[in-house]
Amino acid sequence: MAGEGGVFDGTRVAVVGGAGFVGGNLVKEILGTSPGVEILVIDNLLSSERWNVPKDPRVEFLERSINDDEALGRLEERFDYIFHLATYHGNQSSIHDPLADHENNTLTTLKLMNHVKSHSRLRKVVYSSAGCSAAEKTFDDAKATTEDAPISLVQDSPYSISKVVGEFYSVYFFRQFGLPVVRARFQNVYGPAEVLGAGRWRGTPATVWRNVTPTFIYKAIKGLPLPLENRGVATRDFIYVEDICRGLIACALRGTPGDVYNLASGTEISILRLAQLINRIAGNPAGIEHLPPRAWDHSGKRFGSTEKARETLGFVVGVPLQEGLETTVAWTRENLGMIEQCMSKHAQYMG
């Protein structure tokens, strides 16, 4: 991360959800740039694995939900930065079990912010929100979603609702108590270390087939057709995990408390185009399997505006989609055995 080396030296950082895909990469990024940092990772391993936490004397790991009093008690008034990345992954799991989503998504945010609301040492709390919550629900031509776009009451899943509620709490605790919360709205993150089947069974095959990119890459490597709903007309904004970590750090260092920033590439890519790219990179001759639309998904086309983050945080993505996919395909090939071991944990439920 050029130009920001050592920025966390002499500080204590807590990463809630730090064993997950984004959280694990963020911890590695901070360790690699700040040799004098101390990091506490709190994660209940619901959708992650212990081995994703670096074995480093600067890192302490607590296997707990942030809902637990023991975990909250470890967040004494000694931390300078908190990254709140814990969530209930993701839309389909939340539809299957909205109460579990509430416990692991909405309630985690409320309990964390309520606990640290008077911590005067805190420089910044970075809350991971979701671009899908703010984007217009449309299959017509999409416009770049800006940070001040109106948020509809019509949401596709409890996950999306929870992320909106988390933003409400972020604003409330900032205005009421001065808690220095910055909201980071994620787009579709992809990259190395997103492991299919990571964590515990959460009731649906989405436990294994987590997100579109790792699912497509795995199936392409295995020579299987890529499952494409609704002809792949939906569009998304794909951002490489290394870029999302740089964006989170930029929010912590330069974000204005109480404000919100898109972490986005600003490029709209159709799911059909994504499938074609991955099949070509992986050399997969099996092509595409066409499936009907997902009945619950009305967020057809969306991508995020990059203007505010660029002008105020100095944040722009550095990894083009082609390059990021090539790196992720290579990583998946190298770690295929580990990935399939995670997937096999759920074989009895998958049928």
C-alpha positions as CSV (number, residue, x, y, z in Angstrom):
1,M,0.0,0.0,0.0
2,A,2.2,2.7,-1.3
3,G,2.5,5.9,0.7
4,E,0.9,4.6,3.8
5,G,3.5,2.4,5.4
6,G,3.6,2.3,9.1
7,V,0.4,4.4,9.5
8,F,-0.9,2.1,12.3
9,D,2.4,1.8,14.1
10,G,2.0,2.4,17.8
11,T,-1.8,1.8,17.6
12,R,-4.2,-0.9,18.7
13,V,-6.6,-2.1,16.1
14,A,-9.6,-4.4,16.5
15,V,-11.1,-6.2,13.5
16,V,-14.5,-7.7,14.3
17,G,-15.1,-10.4,11.7
18,G,-11.3,-10.5,11.1
19,A,-11.2,-14.2,10.2
20,G,-13.5,-13.8,7.2
21,F,-12.6,-13.2,3.5
22,V,-12.3,-9.4,3.7
23,G,-11.3,-9.3,7.4
24,G,-8.4,-11.7,6.9
25,N,-7.1,-9.8,4.0
26,L,-7.4,-6.6,5.9
27,V,-5.4,-7.9,8.8
28,K,-2.7,-9.1,6.5
29,E,-2.6,-5.7,4.8
30,I,-2.2,-3.8,8.1
31,L,0.4,-6.2,9.3
32,G,2.4,-5.8,6.1
33,T,2.5,-2.1,6.3
34,S,2.7,-1.3,10.0
35,P,5.3,-3.4,11.9
36,G,4.4,-1.6,15.2
37,V,0.7,-2.4,15.3
38,E,-1.2,-4.6,17.7
39,I,-4.4,-6.3,16.3
40,L,-7.2,-8.1,18.1
41,V,-9.3,-10.3,15.8
42,I,-12.8,-11.2,17.1
43,D,-14.7,-13.8,15.0
44,N,-17.1,-16.6,15.9
45,L,-16.1,-18.5,12.7
46,L,-19.7,-18.8,11.5
47,S,-18.7,-18.2,7.9
48,S,-14.9,-18.2,8.3
49,E,-12.0,-20.4,9.3
50,R,-9.4,-20.1,12.1
51,W,-6.5,-20.6,9.7
52,N,-7.3,-17.3,7.9
53,V,-6.1,-15.4,10.9
54,P,-2.3,-14.8,10.5
55,K,0.0,-16.5,13.0
56,D,1.8,-13.4,14.1
57,P,2.8,-12.2,17.6
58,R,1.1,-8.9,16.9
59,V,-2.2,-10.6,16.4
60,E,-4.5,-11.9,19.2
61,F,-7.5,-14.0,18.2
62,L,-10.7,-14.4,20.2
63,E,-13.3,-16.9,18.9
64,R,-16.4,-15.2,20.0
65,S,-19.4,-13.3,18.6
66,I,-19.2,-9.6,19.3
67,N,-22.6,-10.1,20.8
68,D,-21.0,-12.0,23.7
69,D,-20.2,-10.0,26.8
70,E,-16.8,-11.6,27.0
71,A,-15.9,-10.3,23.5
72,L,-17.3,-6.8,24.3
73,G,-15.4,-6.8,27.5
74,R,-12.2,-7.3,25.5
75,L,-12.8,-4.0,23.7
76,E,-11.5,-1.9,26.5
77,E,-10.8,1.8,26.0
78,R,-7.3,1.0,24.6
79,F,-8.2,0.7,20.9
80,D,-7.5,3.4,18.4
81,Y,-9.3,1.9,15.4
82,I,-12.1,-0.6,15.1
83,F,-13.1,-2.2,11.8
84,H,-16.6,-3.8,12.1
85,L,-16.8,-6.4,9.3
86,A,-18.9,-9.1,11.1
87,T,-22.0,-10.0,9.2
88,Y,-24.4,-12.9,8.5
89,H,-23.3,-14.0,5.1
90,G,-25.3,-13.3,2.9
91,N,-28.7,-12.6,1.2
92,Q,-29.9,-16.2,0.7
93,S,-28.9,-17.3,4.2
94,S,-30.7,-14.3,5.7
95,I,-33.9,-15.1,3.8
96,H,-33.7,-18.7,5.1
97,D,-33.1,-17.6,8.7
98,P,-33.9,-13.9,9.3
99,L,-33.5,-14.3,13.1
100,A,-30.0,-15.6,12.7
101,D,-29.3,-12.6,10.4
102,H,-30.6,-10.3,13.1
103,E,-28.4,-11.9,15.7
104,N,-25.3,-11.9,13.6
105,N,-25.8,-8.7,11.6
106,T,-28.1,-6.1,13.2
107,L,-27.5,-6.9,16.8
108,T,-23.8,-7.1,16.5
109,T,-23.7,-3.6,15.2
110,L,-25.9,-2.2,18.0
111,K,-24.1,-4.0,20.8
112,L,-20.7,-3.0,19.5
113,M,-21.5,0.7,19.0
114,N,-23.4,0.9,22.3
115,H,-20.4,-0.6,24.1
116,V,-17.7,1.8,22.6
117,K,-19.9,5.0,22.4
118,S,-17.9,6.7,25.2
119,H,-14.4,5.5,24.3
120,S,-12.5,8.7,24.0
121,R,-9.3,7.1,22.6
122,L,-11.1,5.9,19.5
123,R,-10.0,7.7,16.3
124,K,-12.3,5.8,14.0
125,V,-14.9,3.0,13.8
126,V,-15.3,1.8,10.2
127,Y,-18.6,0.0,9.5
128,S,-18.9,-2.2,6.5
129,S,-22.2,-1.5,4.8
130,A,-23.5,-2.8,1.4
131,G,-24.1,-1.1,-1.9
132,C,-27.0,-3.4,-2.6
133,S,-29.0,-1.7,0.2
134,A,-28.7,1.8,-1.4
135,A,-28.9,0.9,-5.1
136,E,-32.2,1.4,-7.0
137,K,-34.0,-1.9,-7.5
138,T,-34.2,-2.0,-11.3
139,F,-33.5,-4.2,-14.4
140,D,-33.6,-1.1,-16.6
141,D,-30.5,0.9,-17.3
142,A,-28.6,1.6,-14.1
143,K,-27.1,4.9,-13.0
144,A,-24.1,5.0,-10.7
145,T,-25.4,4.9,-7.1
146,T,-24.1,8.0,-5.2
147,E,-23.7,8.1,-1.4
148,D,-26.6,10.6,-1.1
149,A,-29.1,8.5,-3.1
150,P,-32.4,7.9,-1.3
151,I,-32.7,4.5,0.3
152,S,-35.9,2.6,-0.4
153,L,-38.0,0.8,2.2
154,V,-38.2,-2.0,-0.4
155,Q,-35.3,-4.4,0.2
156,D,-34.6,-7.8,-1.1
157,S,-33.4,-9.6,2.0
158,P,-33.0,-9.4,5.8
159,Y,-29.2,-9.0,5.0
160,S,-29.9,-5.9,3.0
161,I,-32.2,-4.6,5.7
162,S,-29.6,-5.2,8.4
163,K,-27.0,-3.3,6.5
164,V,-29.4,-0.3,6.3
165,V,-30.2,-0.5,10.0
166,G,-26.5,-0.6,10.7
167,E,-26.1,2.7,8.8
168,F,-29.0,4.2,10.9
169,Y,-27.2,3.2,14.1
170,S,-23.9,4.5,12.8
171,V,-25.5,8.0,12.2
172,Y,-27.3,7.8,15.5
173,F,-24.3,7.0,17.6
174,F,-22.3,9.7,15.8
175,R,-24.9,12.4,16.3
176,Q,-25.9,11.4,19.8
177,F,-22.5,10.5,21.3
178,G,-19.9,11.7,18.9
179,L,-18.8,8.1,18.1
180,P,-16.4,8.6,15.1
181,V,-18.1,6.1,12.8
182,V,-17.4,6.1,9.0
183,R,-19.6,3.9,6.8
184,A,-18.0,2.0,3.9
185,R,-20.4,0.8,1.3
186,F,-19.0,-2.4,-0.3
187,Q,-19.7,-3.4,-3.9
188,N,-19.2,-7.0,-5.0
189,V,-15.8,-8.0,-3.5
190,Y,-13.8,-10.9,-5.0
191,G,-10.3,-12.2,-4.8
192,P,-8.0,-14.7,-3.1
193,A,-9.0,-16.3,0.2
194,E,-12.7,-16.3,-0.4
195,V,-13.3,-20.0,0.3
196,L,-16.4,-21.9,-0.7
197,G,-17.9,-23.7,2.3
198,A,-15.9,-21.7,4.9
199,G,-17.5,-21.8,8.4
200,R,-20.6,-23.7,9.6
201,W,-23.7,-24.9,7.8
202,R,-26.3,-22.0,7.6
203,G,-29.2,-23.8,6.2
204,T,-29.0,-23.5,2.4
205,P,-26.5,-24.4,-0.4
206,A,-25.4,-20.8,-0.3
207,T,-23.3,-21.9,2.6
208,V,-21.1,-23.5,0.0
209,W,-21.9,-21.5,-3.2
210,R,-21.2,-18.2,-1.4
211,N,-20.8,-15.5,-4.1
212,V,-20.9,-15.5,-7.9
213,T,-17.2,-15.1,-8.5
214,P,-15.7,-17.9,-6.4
215,T,-18.6,-20.2,-7.5
216,F,-17.9,-19.5,-11.2
217,I,-14.2,-19.9,-10.8
218,Y,-14.4,-23.2,-9.0
219,K,-16.9,-24.6,-11.5
220,A,-14.8,-23.4,-14.4
221,I,-11.6,-25.0,-13.0
222,K,-13.6,-28.2,-12.6
223,G,-14.8,-28.1,-16.2
224,L,-18.5,-27.6,-15.3
225,P,-21.0,-25.2,-16.9
226,L,-21.4,-21.9,-15.1
227,P,-25.0,-21.5,-13.7
228,L,-26.4,-18.3,-15.1
229,E,-29.8,-17.0,-13.9
230,N,-32.0,-14.8,-16.1
231,R,-29.6,-14.9,-19.1
232,G,-27.0,-13.1,-17.0
233,V,-28.5,-9.7,-17.6
234,A,-27.9,-8.5,-14.1
235,T,-25.0,-6.2,-13.6
236,R,-22.6,-5.6,-10.7
237,D,-19.6,-3.5,-9.7
238,F,-16.7,-5.9,-8.9
239,I,-13.9,-4.7,-6.7
240,Y,-10.7,-6.7,-5.9
241,V,-10.2,-7.5,-2.2
242,E,-6.8,-5.8,-2.1
243,D,-8.6,-2.6,-3.2
244,I,-11.4,-2.9,-0.7
245,C,-8.8,-3.3,2.1
246,R,-7.1,-0.1,0.9
247,G,-10.5,1.6,0.8
248,L,-11.2,0.5,4.4
249,I,-7.9,1.9,5.6
250,A,-8.5,5.1,3.7
251,C,-11.9,5.4,5.5
252,A,-10.1,4.9,8.8
253,L,-7.3,7.4,8.1
254,R,-9.1,10.1,6.1
255,G,-12.9,9.5,6.4
256,T,-15.0,12.1,8.0
257,P,-16.8,10.8,11.1
258,G,-20.6,10.5,10.4
259,D,-20.0,10.2,6.7
260,V,-20.4,7.4,4.1
261,Y,-18.2,6.4,1.1
262,N,-18.7,4.0,-1.7
263,L,-15.8,1.5,-2.1
264,A,-16.4,0.8,-5.8
265,S,-14.7,0.3,-9.1
266,G,-17.4,2.4,-10.9
267,T,-17.6,-0.1,-13.7
268,E,-20.8,-2.0,-14.5
269,I,-20.2,-5.6,-15.6
270,S,-22.9,-8.1,-16.5
271,I,-23.0,-11.5,-14.9
272,L,-22.9,-13.0,-18.4
273,R,-19.7,-11.0,-19.2
274,L,-18.2,-12.2,-15.9
275,A,-19.0,-15.8,-16.8
276,Q,-17.4,-15.4,-20.2
277,L,-14.2,-13.9,-18.8
278,I,-13.8,-16.6,-16.1
279,N,-14.4,-19.4,-18.6
280,R,-11.8,-18.0,-20.9
281,I,-9.2,-17.5,-18.2
282,A,-9.8,-21.0,-16.8
283,G,-9.9,-22.6,-20.2
284,N,-13.3,-24.1,-19.5
285,P,-15.1,-25.6,-22.5
286,A,-18.3,-26.4,-20.7
287,G,-19.9,-23.0,-21.3
288,I,-23.0,-21.9,-19.5
289,E,-26.1,-23.5,-17.9
290,H,-29.1,-21.2,-18.2
291,L,-31.4,-21.0,-15.1
292,P,-34.6,-19.0,-14.4
293,P,-34.4,-15.7,-12.5
294,R,-34.1,-15.8,-8.7
295,A,-37.6,-14.9,-7.4
296,W,-36.3,-12.8,-4.5
297,D,-33.7,-10.7,-6.4
298,H,-35.0,-7.4,-7.7
299,S,-31.7,-5.6,-7.6
300,G,-31.0,-6.3,-11.2
301,K,-28.5,-3.7,-12.4
302,R,-26.2,-1.6,-10.2
303,F,-22.8,0.0,-9.8
304,G,-21.3,2.5,-7.5
305,S,-20.2,6.1,-8.0
306,T,-16.5,6.6,-7.3
307,E,-16.5,10.4,-7.3
308,K,-16.8,11.1,-3.6
309,A,-14.2,8.5,-2.4
310,R,-11.8,9.7,-5.1
311,E,-12.1,13.4,-4.2
312,T,-12.2,13.1,-0.4
313,L,-10.3,9.9,0.4
314,G,-8.0,9.8,-2.6
315,F,-9.3,6.3,-3.2
316,V,-9.3,4.7,-6.6
317,V,-9.1,1.0,-7.5
318,G,-5.8,-0.3,-8.7
319,V,-6.6,-3.8,-10.0
320,P,-8.6,-4.2,-13.2
321,L,-11.1,-7.0,-13.4
322,Q,-9.2,-9.1,-15.9
323,E,-6.0,-9.0,-13.7
324,G,-7.9,-9.6,-10.5
325,L,-9.7,-12.6,-12.0
326,E,-6.5,-14.1,-13.4
327,T,-4.9,-13.8,-9.9
328,T,-8.0,-15.3,-8.2
329,V,-8.2,-18.2,-10.7
330,A,-4.5,-19.0,-10.1
331,W,-5.0,-18.8,-6.3
332,T,-8.0,-21.1,-6.5
333,R,-6.0,-23.7,-8.5
334,E,-3.2,-23.6,-5.9
335,N,-5.6,-24.0,-3.0
336,L,-8.2,-26.4,-4.5
337,G,-7.6,-29.2,-2.0
338,M,-8.2,-26.9,0.9
339,I,-11.3,-25.4,-0.7
340,E,-12.8,-28.8,-1.4
341,Q,-12.0,-29.9,2.2
342,C,-14.1,-26.9,3.4
343,M,-16.9,-27.8,0.9
344,S,-16.9,-31.4,2.0
345,K,-17.8,-30.5,5.6
346,H,-21.3,-29.7,4.3
347,A,-21.8,-32.7,2.0
348,Q,-24.3,-34.4,4.3
349,Y,-26.6,-31.4,4.0
350,M,-26.2,-30.8,0.3
351,G,-27.7,-34.1,-0.8
